[in-house]
Amino acid sequence: MDDLDRRILDILRRDSRTPYTEIAAQVETSEGTVRNRVERLIDEGIIERFTISTQTGNIKAMIEVSVKVDVDTTEVSEAMAEWEQVDFVWQVSGEEDVVLVVDAADTRAVNELITRARELDEVQDTKTRLILDERLGRTP
């Protein structure tokens, strides 16, 4: 992956619906080059999916999960990624091992996800942070 790939990815991260012609103009290359590079990035697994960000009026939260020492974090993460209302599952370093980013209808639904996580034998502890506001980062 080179600098041009990174610049294309930066644009797609902000808006995955950006037309290839617009990306090409921003990175000063042809539309065909952008199209070929995006297809290659998909084929190589660098781009996993295209998604959207919404303002649903829902409660957004991060549920930080600590698992027991002898637990396969990848298996726990994959299982949690299947839960409804979970947008992202990140394996992280630090005190916690897994972070769920959730978009739930209300605090009751967030609490149900916390309870579901705590009921897993592999889970040692959870911490939850409500997301109060969000902004897109600056494009280089």
Residue pairs with C-beta under 8 A, 6 or more apart in sequence:
1 41
1 46
4 27
4 29
4 33
4 37
5 37
5 41
5 46
7 26
7 27
7 140
8 23
8 27
8 34
8 37
8 38
8 41
9 41
9 46
9 47
10 139
10 140
11 18
11 23
11 26
11 27
11 139
12 18
12 23
12 38
12 47
12 50
14 136
14 137
14 139
16 50
16 51
16 52
17 50
20 31
20 34
20 35
20 38
21 31
23 34
24 30
24 31
24 33
24 34
27 34
38 47
41 47
53 134
54 103
56 103
58 103
58 104
58 105
58 106
59 103
59 104
59 105
59 106
59 107
59 109
59 110
59 130
60 101
60 102
60 103
60 104
60 130
60 131
60 134
61 101
61 102
61 104
61 110
61 128
61 129
61 130
61 131
62 99
62 100
62 101
62 102
62 128
62 129
62 131
63 99
63 100
63 102
63 110
63 113
63 114
63 117
63 126
63 127
63 128
64 95
64 96
64 98
64 99
64 126
64 127
64 128
64 129
65 76
65 80
65 96
65 97
65 98
65 99
65 100
65 117
65 123
65 125
65 126
66 95
66 96
66 97
66 123
66 124
66 125
66 126
67 73
67 76
67 97
67 98
67 122
67 123
67 124
68 122
68 123
68 124
71 122
73 91
73 97
73 98
74 91
76 97
76 98
76 120
76 122
76 123
77 89
77 91
77 98
78 89
79 120
80 86
80 89
80 98
80 100
80 117
81 89
83 100
83 113
83 116
85 102
85 103
85 104
85 105
85 109
85 113
86 100
86 101
86 102
86 113
87 101
87 102
87 103
88 99
88 100
88 101
89 98
89 99
89 100
89 101
90 98
90 99
90 101
91 97
91 98
92 98
92 99
96 127
100 113
100 117
102 110
102 113
104 110
104 113
110 128
110 130
114 126
114 128
117 123
117 126
118 126
